[in-house]
Amino acid sequence: MCGIVGYVGRQQAAPIILEGLRRLEYRGYDSAGISVVAGDRLETRKRKGKIGEGLSPLLAELPLPGEVGIGHTRWATHGPPSDSNSHPHADQTGRIALVHNGVIENYDRLKQKLVQAGHVFASATDTEVLAHLVGLEYERLKQAGDTARPLLPKAVEAALREVIGTYGIAAICAEEPGVIVGARRGSPLIVGLGAGENFLASDATAMVAHTRQVVYLNDYDVVTLTQDNFHVTNLGSQTAKVQISQIEFGVEDAERGAFPHYMLKEIFEQPVTIENALRGRLDHDEATAKFGGLNMTAAELRAVDRIVIAACGTSWHAGLVGEHIIEDFAHIPVEVEYASEFRYRNPPLDKHTLVLVITQSGETADTLAALREARRRGHKVLALCNVVGSTIAREADGGIYLHAGPEIGVASTKAFTSQVTVLALFGLFMGRLRVMAPSRGATVVNALERIPDQVRAVLQLNDEIRRLAAKYASRRDFYFLGRQINFPVALEGALKLKEISYIHAEGYPAAEMKHGPIALMDPESPCVIVVPKGFLYEKSLSNLEEVRARGTPVIALASEGDRHVATKANDVLYVPETPDFAFPLLGIIPLQLLAYHIAVLRGCDVDKPRNLAKSVTVE
Ligand code: G6P
């Protein structure tokens, strides 16, 4: 949420920062801005709106020369999107500029004190208060004759000691031209190491075009960057641990290529991303799965008698699919919690409860808080995570990476299928440790191996789905129904549609629909119903009939070869037959494509849907 980029080196900073911000725009796109140190002055350009419509034309008109700078792309928390609320923000003297991700919770109280001391504020943001505090500390240290150089890191540290909340920040000062100071608590910040140049960013994608050598900062770290050096201290009493890592994807992975949108590219990547999630993890001899990073012994895993899954958004839907799979394969009770609810509850967790967090970004604030809360209570926490080196990946006791590559489209697609794949592998592994017969294990292994090719086949439906989208794109409401393991598919299909097309869409358990939503059904509101062959097929068909009897147009998502369903539904989308547990991996693909094409037909900005952000690092 919000993106930060900083550059210090020998090249012009503004174009590098602008390019980095474009790559981070999925984190927030209300407004954007850049400050550079030009000679002994700070120069800032910032503007409301997406980068292409605001900041970029502004920079073309008024370029920003200078070799040191910071930039920001915003998802508004305090103060609506406007030129004045855009970052960077300056201190009282105009000689320090600061960008910030996160929320300063005590900003109101701090602001009142500063106003009483004569400070004048140009914005409604919490960030400007932090900029003023840094400026105040800088002046105070100077007045006190502090000889440390640069002085900015000390001023930033002193200011941060006064704030409550979360932050990832970058700051520059006109009086110390070759220096950027960064700090984090709760919001990610990564240092990129170049030759004669260094970078700072909230996300590796912003700098992968320049360097793949990075240092992931920890909470309370404060970093000082110059063109040839970097130095990390820790605001708490701990010594800063610095480890240089390698970004595992290349710049081409973070590019759209020939696809019109990242979302479409990522939908079409799924045969490969599922293959990557499976790679090296299937054990044919033992008919099970294997993992390198669980960091738990077989005895500890065998002793697990309950699993609590905590996640948000699409990852939460993947968790619901995982609940069905793990309960079925391993006979372990599973509960799936919204991370934002779990962290404030006091659910009884006994010592054999395993907590699983699921997150694409590894930075979602509520999921991170759930992980910390569970660990504080002494539970092992495993993370299913996509972004290597993310905060959650580093703080969990162990976990499984998705290896899906960067997901840029705000509406999550490939991460969902990778999460479900990994959950199926985990369920298989736990099942084989406990109760699952080798013959059933072998069936699961075989079914999983077939999935990538089956997904390739489902993607062939693209043109048919585009035509279907044209038929229904103007509708105001949509319903999505599914039973058991396909109920989360209905939820996820509805979520995709509402996120990117702004059509009201509801996902419901197909039979539960009779207890409320059926009152809303009419000939204007299409209903997508998931009716694969297998468990509860006939019952789902009855639900389809009930919907159709209300005149509602029905789109059935069915198994290939099921001609019967075609006599009952207005439209049918067929996917290959697969065991019940694997259907969500195939069934979700047509629903992703349906949402995509409807959104495009409605003229929506698919990759940057209004009000949303990719990585939600505020609570
Ligand atoms: C945001 C994104 C969703 C995502 C959710 C959880 O709401 O827009 O696409 O599913 O966060 O994100 P995570 O990175 O934790 O999976």
Boltz pocket constraint, residues with backbone or C-beta under 6 A from the ligand:
constraints:
  - pocket:
      binder: B
      contacts: [[A, 312], [A, 313], [A, 314], [A, 315], [A, 358], [A, 359], [A, 360], [A, 361], [A, 362], [A, 363], [A, 364], [A, 367], [A, 409], [A, 410], [A, 411], [A, 412], [A, 612], [A, 613], [A, 614], [A, 615], [A, 616]]
      max_distance: 6.0
